[in-house]
Amino acid sequence: MKPIFLNLVQIAAAVQLAIAIMNVFIVRILNWKTELSRVTLLLREVFQVHAWFISITLGIFGMLSWRFAAEFAGHQSALCKWLACGIGLFWGIRTMLQVTYYSSSHWRGKPGRTVIHIALLLVYGGLSTIYLWVAFA
């Protein structure tokens, strides 16, 4: 087992757990209560359920990665390789969506939002890189 892989998987696990917790409070963090109150009840409920399930998914990714970090890093299990590949693809797709789906009007010309946009690209891309590197090393 390469110690760097173990450390990277543990860092990735902690980052995902942090994102999962923050996502539960995303409406408060981004001050979206007013915007959400304007949409239909169904859309608001779907948004809230999706936010919770994203948090649950990321929590599962984080907990599995933390608990089985040595197995991920040691390439001892085909299941861990497949899981690392799946999580890597999940974050890779999320990185691509950050660039291709969201309108640049949300951040262009707004220094604070530009910093957040770049930080998210680095975090999401970093998570993808870690998991795919672990999966295919």
Secondary structure, DSSP 8 states (H G I E B T S, - for coil): --HHHHHHHHHHHHHHHHHHHHHHTHHHHTT-HHHHHHS-HHHHHHHHHHHHHHHHHHHHHHHHHHHTHHHHHHT--HHHHHHHHHHHHHHHHHHHHHHHTS-GGGTTT-HHHHHHHHHHHHHHHHHHHHHHHHHH-
